[in-house]
Amino acid sequence: MSKILAIILFTIIGIFIGWFANELNQFAEGMKNDRAPQIQPVPNLSYRPIVIPKNNKIKLGEEYIADVRMTAIDINHPPIVILGKLDSLDFTPSGDTLEFDPKSEASVFKIIPKSTGIFSFDGQVLYNLGVTQNYFFHAEYTVTK
């Protein structure tokens, strides 16, 4: 009985070793012929711009500060943030671009308002990982006395 079990066990091991050797051989042949498996550099992630104000309500003369960030950001490919006017059908760039700060990993919007009221700013985030994608955002803040 033990001889039969030993024969079955060695047969299974032999089949596995043969299969594994065949797989290694196919992989090596593919490497020789430049048919190596292609590794995708970027997984299929969902990206979204977010605006994080330091404070939504400020007093006249105080500085309004907000971080404009992309979620799931790749530090090797920082986004470009362009300010402009966003309406329901179109985005019109103003020509102002926010500088990306690698230390905070954000493009920071700063302004010192000259009057009280409710203010807003719009923008477009260009994110390029081989193909440029556009994302739009809108943010508001209130200035009080």
C-alpha positions in Angstrom: 0.0 0.0 0.0 2.8 2.4 0.9 4.5 1.6 -2.5 1.4 2.6 -4.4 1.2 5.9 -2.4 4.8 6.6 -3.1 4.4 5.9 -6.9 1.3 8.2 -7.0 3.1 11.0 -5.0 6.2 10.8 -7.3 4.0 10.8 -10.4 2.2 14.0 -9.2 5.6 15.6 -8.4 6.9 14.7 -11.8 3.9 16.1 -13.6 4.3 19.4 -11.6 8.0 19.6 -12.3 7.4 19.0 -16.0 4.6 21.7 -16.2 6.8 24.2 -14.3 9.8 23.5 -16.5 7.6 24.1 -19.6 6.3 27.4 -18.2 9.9 28.6 -17.5 10.9 27.5 -21.0 8.1 29.5 -22.6 8.9 32.6 -20.6 12.6 32.4 -21.5 11.7 32.0 -25.2 9.4 35.0 -25.0 12.2 37.0 -23.4 14.6 36.1 -26.3 12.0 37.1 -28.9 11.1 40.4 -27.2 7.7 39.0 -26.4 8.1 39.5 -22.7 4.9 40.3 -20.8 4.1 44.0 -20.9 3.8 45.6 -17.5 1.3 48.4 -17.3 3.0 51.4 -15.7 -0.3 53.0 -14.4 -3.3 51.1 -13.0 -6.7 52.3 -14.0 -7.4 54.8 -11.2 -10.1 57.4 -10.7 -8.7 61.0 -10.4 -10.6 64.0 -9.0 -9.5 67.6 -8.3 -10.4 68.9 -4.8 -10.1 72.4 -3.4 -9.3 72.6 0.3 -9.6 76.1 1.7 -7.8 77.0 4.9 -10.9 79.0 5.9 -14.1 79.7 3.9 -14.7 82.9 5.9 -12.1 85.6 6.2 -12.0 89.3 7.2 -11.2 92.1 4.9 -7.4 92.4 4.6 -6.8 88.8 5.5 -5.3 86.4 3.0 -7.6 83.7 1.5 -5.6 80.4 1.0 -6.8 77.2 -0.6 -5.0 74.1 -1.8 -6.1 72.7 -5.1 -5.2 69.0 -5.2 -5.7 65.9 -7.3 -6.6 62.7 -5.5 -4.4 59.7 -6.3 -1.6 62.1 -7.5 1.6 60.8 -9.0 4.5 63.0 -7.7 6.4 62.2 -10.9 3.6 63.7 -13.0 2.3 66.7 -11.1 -0.9 68.3 -12.4 -1.1 71.7 -14.1 -3.8 74.0 -12.6 -5.1 76.7 -14.9 -7.5 79.4 -13.4 -10.4 80.7 -15.5 -14.2 80.9 -15.7 -16.3 77.8 -15.7 -19.9 77.9 -16.9 -22.2 75.0 -17.7 -21.0 74.6 -21.2 -17.4 75.9 -21.4 -14.2 76.8 -19.6 -12.4 80.0 -20.5 -8.8 80.2 -19.2 -7.6 83.5 -17.6 -4.0 82.7 -18.4 -3.1 82.3 -14.7 -1.5 79.0 -13.7 -0.9 77.8 -10.1 2.6 76.6 -9.4 2.9 73.0 -8.1 4.6 72.7 -4.7 6.3 69.3 -4.4 6.7 69.7 -0.6 2.9 70.1 0.1 2.0 68.1 -3.1 -0.5 70.8 -4.1 -1.0 73.8 -6.3 -1.9 76.6 -3.9 -4.3 79.4 -4.7 -3.7 82.6 -2.7 -5.4 86.0 -2.8 -5.8 89.1 -0.5 -9.3 90.4 -1.3 -10.0 94.2 -1.4 -13.7 94.1 -0.5 -16.2 92.0 1.5 -18.6 89.6 -0.1 -18.8 86.1 -1.5 -16.2 85.2 -4.1 -15.4 82.2 -6.2 -12.8 80.9 -8.5 -12.8 78.2 -11.2 -10.1 76.2 -12.8 -9.0 73.3 -14.9 -6.6 70.6 -13.8 -4.6 69.0 -16.6 -3.2 65.6 -15.6 -1.0 63.7 -17.9 0.0 60.0 -17.6 0.6 59.4 -21.2 -2.8 60.9 -22.2 -3.8 64.4 -20.9 -7.1 64.4 -19.0 -9.0 67.5 -18.0 -10.8 68.0 -14.7 -12.7 71.2 -13.7 -13.4 72.7 -10.3 -15.3 75.5 -8.6 -14.7 76.9 -5.1 -16.2 79.8 -3.0 -15.1 81.8 0.0 -16.7 84.6 2.0 -14.9 87.8 3.1 -16.3 89.7 6.1 -15.3 92.8 8.1 
